[in-house]
Amino acid sequence: MTKIQGAVIKEQGVTFAITVVKKHILNSQMQCQQAAQSFQPLFPGMPVVLMGQDTHGTPSYWGRKDIVNFLRNVHPSRIPWKEYTFN
């Protein structure tokens, strides 16, 4: 079983998922695509955005541009994080 930190958000008519990944994953387009695909079964039909944080806790996002642009203006503490478990 794997546990991840994530959230489902509905904003401006778009429902999407955010999952927390290790920051180095965001440095590789291929790793981002693989990670997003691996989370897709947890969040069927939703775009998946990945979030990594640097050592200062500053978030970086990968995913659909409109969602990433929206999230840049949202403090991570305002995101309704949950722990998800999957096999």
C-alpha positions in Angstrom: 0.0 0.0 0.0 1.1 3.5 -0.8 0.1 6.7 1.0 0.1 10.1 -0.7 -0.8 13.6 0.3 -3.3 15.1 -2.0 -6.4 17.2 -2.5 -9.4 17.5 -4.8 -10.4 21.1 -5.5 -13.3 22.5 -7.5 -12.6 26.0 -8.8 -14.2 27.9 -11.6 -16.1 24.9 -12.7 -13.0 22.7 -12.9 -12.5 19.8 -10.6 -8.8 18.7 -10.3 -6.5 16.8 -8.0 -3.2 17.9 -6.5 -0.6 15.3 -5.3 2.6 16.0 -3.4 5.7 14.5 -4.9 9.4 14.8 -4.1 10.8 18.1 -5.6 13.3 16.4 -7.9 10.5 14.7 -9.8 9.4 18.1 -11.1 12.8 18.5 -12.8 12.0 15.7 -15.3 9.1 15.9 -17.8 9.1 12.2 -18.1 9.0 11.6 -14.3 6.1 14.1 -14.0 4.1 12.3 -16.7 4.7 8.9 -15.1 3.8 10.2 -11.7 0.6 11.9 -13.0 -0.4 8.7 -14.8 0.2 6.6 -11.7 -2.2 8.9 -9.7 -4.9 9.0 -12.4 -6.8 5.9 -11.2 -7.2 7.6 -7.8 -8.7 10.6 -9.4 -10.7 9.4 -12.4 -11.6 12.0 -15.0 -9.7 14.8 -13.2 -6.6 16.5 -14.3 -3.8 15.8 -11.9 -1.3 18.5 -10.8 1.9 17.6 -9.0 3.3 19.8 -6.3 6.9 19.7 -4.9 8.3 21.9 -2.2 11.9 23.2 -1.8 13.7 23.2 1.5 12.0 26.5 2.4 8.5 25.0 1.8 8.0 27.0 -1.4 5.7 25.0 -3.7 6.3 24.4 -7.4 3.6 22.9 -9.6 3.4 20.8 -12.8 0.3 20.1 -14.8 -2.3 21.9 -16.8 -1.2 25.5 -17.3 -4.5 27.2 -16.2 -4.6 25.2 -13.0 -0.9 25.8 -12.3 -1.4 29.5 -12.8 -4.4 29.4 -10.4 -2.4 27.5 -7.7 0.5 30.0 -7.8 -1.9 32.4 -6.1 -3.1 30.0 -3.4 -1.1 29.5 -0.2 -0.5 25.7 0.4 -2.1 26.0 3.8 -5.5 26.9 2.1 -5.5 23.6 0.2 -7.7 20.9 1.8 -5.0 18.2 2.1 -5.9 14.6 2.8 -4.0 11.3 3.0 -4.9 8.9 0.2 -4.0 5.2 0.4 -3.9 2.9 -2.7 -2.5 -0.4 -3.7 
